Amino acid sequence: MKKIVEGKIELEITTELKKDEFYNPAMSIVRDLNILVTSSLKSENSKYLDLLSSIGANALRIKKEVEIEVVANDISKNAIERLKKNAKNNKIEIEILNEDAKNLKIDEKFDFIDIDPFGSPIKFLPYIIKFLKKGTILSLTATDTSTLFGLKELTCLRRYGIKCSKTDFYRELGIRNLITATIFLFSKFNILSIPIFGYSEKHFVKVYFKIDKGKTKVNNYLEKNINFLSYCKNCLNREIGIKEFCNCGSKFTHFFPYFISEYVDKELLEKMEKELENRDYLPNYKKIKKIINMLKNENLKIPWYFDLHEIARKNKLQCIKKEKIIERLKKRYYASECFLESKAIRTEANIYEILSEIKNIMGP
């Protein structure tokens, strides 16, 4: 055994790799984001359900750092025993359950629900419908990124109900695929899940949703925010809607359904920024501060980004600094850095206009 400190708690963890007592220090940014989102949106009597709590890293931090009521659950007896020890060592009181998520016997609604499993969270969503109310904040983390990023096309179709394939904006695709699948699953029950913050790095995708209810609301939201995406694997062009042939002469590949709207609520972003001011102890304080600053100026109504390294590789060109391209594009279009990918830009210009600016910078 060894002890580690994360945020304002100390955890006793096993030095062996055990799935039922799992702790991943690389996912501390997910828990940091949970702290910021929850503290930004909590009310006086808020209650938080950590559906798959393992040894309690998230549940105990929420209780300690956000100071709301927490229910932590896990199917593993070993994990629960470790959670109880960690709670006792930190002098933290939370409600701890040792049940299968699909049979969780709680007769109440929650203000916050977190689902952070191995792989996909989608299969757990039907189990928590009874805990949802209007205004519930649902936090989902997925680690099956090869599927969400379009590398396993048939698995994505089977697991998420989405037809897609590999792209140069794979992190954006992963976020939007998780959003789309969640929206469609809940829509069957006349529940609307509106994305309010999404992020991806390394091997995870994280999205927060705000829950609303009503068949008309669901129908209107689907009509406005879901469309087809036409993507050209030859020249990396992409367009909203169903288009048969690209300007380069190649056939478009079609992705459907595809979420085409913003997934970061700017009001929430402002609240998160204020919360961050008093939380410089967070393990990922500097990284999150940078993410928030970038998002304040990024237009997520543009439902993709352009990977400049991939564009250069495809066209056998020298890779140009993104700052130079952004500066030139801004004269005619919206253009900015991308918070998801350091070598990418987000712009309303198309691939041909980007290529033209790259060639102009390179000169004859």
C-alpha positions as a printed Julia matrix, in Angstrom:
364×3 Matrix{Float64}:
   0.0    0.0     0.0
   0.98   3.6    -0.49
  -0.56   6.98    0.19
  -0.96   9.79   -2.3
  -2.42  13.28   -2.06
  -4.88  14.6    -4.65
  -6.58  17.91   -4.15
  -7.46  18.16   -0.45
  -7.6   14.45    0.35
  -5.11  11.68    1.0
  -5.8    8.28   -0.59
  -4.54   4.89    0.43
  -4.11   2.88   -2.76
  -2.8   -0.56   -3.63
   0.54  -0.76   -5.41
  -0.81  -3.64   -7.49
  -2.9   -3.04  -10.61
  -6.35  -4.19   -9.5
  -9.37  -3.37  -11.61
 -11.73  -3.37   -8.62
  -9.53  -0.99   -6.61
  -8.55   1.17   -9.53
  -6.97   4.6    -9.21
  -5.58   6.47  -12.22
  -3.55   9.58  -11.36
  -3.68  10.67  -15.03
  -7.44  11.16  -14.65
  -7.03  13.78  -11.93
  -8.01  16.42  -14.49
 -11.42  14.76  -14.79
 -11.87  15.0   -11.04
 -10.64  18.62  -11.07
 -13.25  19.45  -13.7
 -15.89  17.72  -11.57
 -14.92  19.99   -8.68
 -15.21  23.13  -10.81
 -18.48  22.25  -12.56
 -20.16  21.03   -9.38
 -19.06  24.01   -7.27
 -20.2   26.37  -10.06
 -23.71  24.89  -10.24
 -24.46  23.61   -6.74
 -27.27  24.9    -4.55
 -27.68  24.77   -0.79
 -29.19  21.26   -0.68
 -27.5   19.67   -3.69
 -26.95  15.92   -3.68
 -24.31  14.07   -5.71
 -24.35  10.43   -6.88
 -21.02   8.83   -7.82
 -22.38   5.72   -9.51
 -19.06   3.88  -10.0
 -16.91   5.29   -7.23
 -14.16   2.63   -6.91
 -11.9    3.66   -3.98
 -13.5    7.09   -3.72
 -11.08   9.57   -5.28
 -13.91  11.55   -6.89
 -16.61  11.1    -4.24
 -14.35  12.09   -1.35
 -12.97  15.11   -3.18
 -16.49  16.31   -4.04
 -17.51  16.06   -0.38
 -14.33  17.71    0.92
 -13.87  20.42   -1.71
 -17.45  21.24   -2.75
 -19.15  20.49    0.57
 -22.35  18.87   -0.63
 -24.06  15.6     0.25
 -22.54  12.62   -1.61
 -23.68   9.05   -2.26
 -20.87   6.75   -3.46
 -21.58   3.34   -4.97
 -19.5    0.5    -6.38
 -20.18  -3.17   -7.09
 -16.75  -4.26   -5.8
 -16.54  -5.17   -2.11
 -12.78  -4.61   -2.16
 -13.18  -1.12   -3.61
 -15.86  -0.25   -1.06
 -13.68  -1.41    1.83
 -10.86   0.77    0.53
 -13.32   3.69    0.08
 -14.5    3.33    3.69
 -10.9    3.39    4.93
 -10.12   6.46    2.83
 -13.24   8.21    4.12
 -12.31   7.41    7.73
  -8.68   8.5     7.27
  -9.85  11.84    5.83
 -12.6   12.25    8.45
 -15.19  12.51    5.69
 -18.78  11.29    6.03
 -20.6   10.16    2.9
 -23.26   7.54    2.18
 -21.55   4.42    0.81
 -23.36   1.67   -1.12
 -22.11  -1.67   -2.45
 -24.61  -2.49   -5.21
 -24.79  -3.29   -8.91
 -25.47   0.0   -10.72
 -28.47  -1.48  -12.53
 -30.13  -2.45   -9.24
 -29.32   0.6    -7.16
 -32.07   0.88   -4.56
 -32.42   4.61   -3.96
 -35.79   6.34   -4.06
 -34.76   9.91   -4.8
 -33.57  12.31   -7.5
 -30.07  13.76   -7.67
 -28.73  17.19   -8.62
 -25.45  15.71   -9.9
 -24.7   12.23  -11.24
 -21.24  11.07  -12.26
 -20.58   7.97  -14.39
 -16.92   7.16  -14.94
 -16.51   3.49  -15.96
 -13.94   1.37  -17.75
 -14.81   1.96  -21.41
 -18.19   3.4   -22.36
 -20.73   4.99  -20.0
 -23.61   4.47  -22.46
 -24.79   1.11  -21.08
 -25.27   2.67  -17.63
 -27.61   5.45  -18.77
 -30.88   3.45  -18.63
 -30.12   2.6   -14.98
 -30.03   6.22  -13.83
 -33.17   7.54  -15.58
 -35.13   7.11  -12.32
 -32.65   9.43  -10.57
 -32.95  12.28  -13.09
 -34.96  15.45  -12.64
 -35.18  18.72  -14.5
 -31.87  20.46  -13.92
 -29.8   17.38  -13.03
 -26.18  17.72  -14.14
 -24.98  14.45  -15.64
 -21.23  13.89  -15.96
 -20.03  11.16  -18.36
 -16.48   9.94  -18.94
 -15.6    7.5   -21.73
 -12.26   5.75  -22.22
 -13.14   3.68  -25.31
 -11.59   6.39  -27.44
 -10.59   4.18  -30.38
 -14.32   3.65  -30.89
 -15.43   7.25  -30.29
 -12.6    8.59  -32.47
 -13.85   6.55  -35.46
 -11.09   3.94  -35.55
 -13.53   1.08  -34.89
 -16.39   1.9   -37.21
 -18.63  -1.11  -36.59
 -18.14  -0.93  -32.82
 -19.16   2.73  -32.9
 -22.26   1.84  -34.91
 -23.17  -1.0   -32.54
 -22.32   0.7   -29.24
 -23.26   4.31  -29.97
 -25.58   4.02  -32.98
 -23.37   6.34  -35.04
 -21.85   5.81  -38.47
 -18.43   7.44  -38.66
 -14.8    6.77  -39.5
 -11.29   8.13  -38.93
 -10.77  11.89  -39.37
  -8.13  14.52  -38.71
 -10.41  16.09  -36.04
 -10.79  12.88  -34.03
 -11.04  14.48  -30.57
 -13.85  16.75  -31.74
 -15.54  13.72  -33.29
 -15.21  11.77  -30.04
 -16.87  14.51  -27.98
 -19.67  14.95  -30.48
 -20.24  11.18  -30.79
 -20.68  10.84  -27.02
 -23.03  13.84  -27.04
 -25.09  12.48  -29.94
 -25.45   8.99  -28.48
 -26.52  10.38  -25.08
 -29.07  12.72  -26.65
 -30.63   9.93  -28.69
 -30.74   7.4   -25.85
 -32.54   9.77  -23.5
 -34.8   11.1   -26.27
 -36.61   7.75  -26.3
 -37.87   8.63  -22.82
 -38.71  12.27  -23.69
 -35.65  13.4   -21.74
 -33.46  16.14  -23.15
 -29.73  16.08  -22.35
 -28.1   19.39  -23.29
 -24.27  19.4   -23.36
 -22.79  22.24  -21.29
 -19.09  21.33  -21.25
 -16.96  18.85  -23.17
 -13.28  17.98  -23.16
 -10.89  15.3   -24.39
  -7.22  14.51  -23.96
  -5.07  11.38  -23.94
  -7.43   8.39  -23.71
 -10.68   9.89  -22.46
 -13.68  11.97  -23.49
 -15.6   13.95  -20.86
 -19.0   15.64  -21.3
 -21.38  17.32  -18.84
 -25.11  17.53  -19.64
 -28.0   19.47  -18.14
 -31.24  17.49  -18.06
 -34.61  18.79  -19.19
 -37.84  16.96  -19.98
 -40.64  17.09  -22.54
 -41.34  15.52  -25.94
 -41.66  18.87  -27.75
 -38.37  20.12  -26.31
 -36.63  16.92  -27.41
 -38.09  17.07  -30.92
 -37.13  20.72  -31.4
 -33.61  20.11  -30.11
 -33.05  17.13  -32.4
 -34.31  19.06  -35.42
 -32.04  22.02  -34.72
 -28.84  20.3   -33.58
 -28.52  16.97  -35.43
 -27.47  16.67  -39.08
 -25.29  14.73  -41.52
 -21.59  15.4   -41.94
 -19.96  14.87  -45.34
 -16.2   14.23  -45.07
 -13.63  13.79  -47.83
 -10.81  11.43  -46.87
  -8.83  12.46  -49.95
  -8.49  16.23  -49.39
  -9.89  16.58  -45.8
 -12.79  18.79  -46.89
 -15.9   18.63  -44.73
 -19.43  20.04  -45.07
 -22.67  19.87  -43.11
 -25.43  17.95  -44.9
 -25.44  15.12  -47.45
 -23.15  15.87  -50.38
 -22.21  13.19  -52.9
 -18.99  14.48  -54.47
 -16.26  16.74  -53.1
 -14.73  19.55  -55.16
 -11.62  17.39  -55.51
 -13.69  14.78  -57.37
 -13.69  12.16  -54.61
 -16.81  10.75  -53.03
 -17.75  12.07  -49.61
 -17.97   9.71  -46.64
 -21.1   10.39  -44.59
 -21.32  10.52  -40.79
 -24.72  10.33  -39.1
 -26.12  11.38  -36.71
 -23.76  14.28  -36.0
 -24.18  16.95  -33.32
 -23.49  20.3   -35.0
 -23.91  22.87  -32.2
 -21.91  24.29  -29.29
 -21.14  22.06  -26.32
 -19.68  24.64  -23.92
 -22.02  26.95  -22.03
 -20.23  30.3   -21.81
 -22.05  31.28  -18.59
 -20.85  28.08  -16.96
 -17.36  28.82  -18.26
 -17.39  32.2   -16.47
 -18.49  30.53  -13.23
 -15.77  27.9   -13.58
 -13.2   30.65  -14.09
 -14.3   32.36  -10.85
 -14.21  29.07   -8.95
 -10.73  28.39  -10.29
  -9.42  31.65   -8.79
  -9.68  30.18   -5.29
  -8.49  26.69   -6.18
  -4.86  26.98   -7.16
  -4.24  23.77   -5.19
  -5.91  21.74   -7.96
  -3.45  19.28   -9.57
  -4.29  20.61  -13.04
  -4.82  24.27  -12.15
  -2.56  25.71  -14.87
  -3.85  23.41  -17.59
  -7.5   24.14  -16.81
  -6.83  27.87  -16.65
  -5.34  27.67  -20.14
  -8.3   25.64  -21.43
 -10.81  28.17  -20.07
  -8.9   31.12  -21.54
  -8.83  29.47  -24.96
 -12.52  28.52  -24.83
 -13.58  32.09  -24.07
 -12.55  33.03  -27.62
 -13.28  29.78  -29.45
 -16.39  29.4   -31.61
 -17.71  25.87  -31.09
 -20.56  26.5   -33.53
 -17.93  25.39  -36.04
 -18.26  21.62  -35.5
 -14.69  20.58  -36.33
 -11.08  21.7   -36.33
  -8.28  21.4   -38.91
  -5.09  19.56  -38.01
  -2.32  21.55  -39.72
   0.21  18.71  -39.51
  -2.19  16.37  -41.27
  -2.94  18.96  -43.96
   0.79  19.43  -44.56
   1.36  15.68  -44.72
  -1.52  15.1   -47.11
  -0.33  17.8   -49.47
   3.42  17.21  -49.04
   3.94  20.73  -47.73
   6.11  22.23  -45.06
   4.24  22.63  -41.78
   3.62  26.33  -41.1
   3.19  27.83  -37.62
  -0.49  28.04  -36.78
  -0.15  31.66  -35.6
   0.8   32.76  -39.12
  -2.13  30.95  -40.73
  -4.6   32.24  -38.15
  -3.36  35.8   -38.67
  -3.92  35.59  -42.43
  -7.28  33.81  -42.18
  -8.61  36.39  -39.72
  -8.58  39.01  -42.46
 -11.56  37.25  -44.07
 -12.83  34.57  -41.69
 -13.18  33.58  -38.09
 -10.06  31.67  -37.01
  -8.56  30.68  -33.65
  -6.43  28.14  -31.85
  -8.16  24.92  -30.78
  -8.39  23.99  -27.1
  -8.43  20.27  -27.97
  -5.33  20.05  -30.15
  -2.17  22.17  -30.02
  -1.39  21.65  -33.73
  -4.92  22.52  -34.92
  -6.99  25.6   -35.74
 -10.74  26.21  -35.71
 -11.99  28.3   -38.61
 -15.0   28.83  -40.82
 -12.68  28.8   -43.85
 -12.7   25.59  -45.88
  -9.75  23.32  -46.62
  -8.99  24.98  -49.96
  -8.82  28.45  -48.43
  -6.52  27.16  -45.7
  -4.29  25.52  -48.28
  -4.18  28.74  -50.27
  -2.97  30.7   -47.23
  -0.33  28.06  -46.45
   1.02  28.28  -49.99
   1.0   32.08  -49.87
   3.05  32.0   -46.68
   5.51  29.54  -48.19
   5.9   31.72  -51.28
   7.03  30.64  -54.76
